[in-house]
Amino acid sequence: MSRRLAAYAVCIEDGRVLLARYVSPYGDGTWWTLPGGGVEPCEDPFDTVVREVAEETGYSSVVERLLGVDSRVIPSAERRLPGPEDHQNIGIYYAVRITAGTTRPEPNGETAESVWTPLPDVPALHRAAIVDVGLTLAQVQPLTGHIPPIPVGGLVVH
């Protein structure tokens, strides 16, 4: 089984959430996601989320609190690029506050744009399940930092 550890930023201000439009380098589509990405070797996930927000959005940010952790196994047949094995994505979610900067596309990256999106508009977007996980963690704030699995299907993708 392959595995990825990632850190994601949940930035909510004035009833809006900061979303990033991901464009797949494999030509299999575009969808909305949270700013964030893979933890580099020897990197603290806390530092990862600040780095990824800057890289993907152009904003400087600070972490305000840990929201929780989500672990999901994507069966090999459901992976965007089918492979011989299942894939586990472990996501660490942080509440993050933007402190400076202006939005811009990710230079030489996969984030085409970042947009402050009104929360009521999110359910109508083609989006990664991590958006729903992050928003649920921010809204529910479970003491355990864990929520039930978010189902995929329709507008929600792995």
Number of C-alpha atoms within 10 A of each C-alpha: 11 13 12 13 15 20 25 29 32 27 24 20 14 8 10 16 22 22 25 26 21 23 17 14 10 8 7 9 10 17 18 25 24 29 27 27 21 18 21 12 6 6 10 11 22 19 14 20 29 24 20 23 27 21 20 27 25 19 20 17 20 18 17 11 12 18 26 21 20 20 14 14 15 17 15 16 12 13 15 14 9 11 13 10 13 16 18 16 17 17 24 24 29 27 21 21 19 18 9 12 12 10 15 17 17 20 12 9 13 16 24 17 17 25 15 16 16 14 15 10 10 17 12 9 12 16 25 19 20 21 24 20 24 26 21 17 24 20 10 12 15 13 10 9 16 17 17 8 12 16 12 13 9 8 13 20 18 17
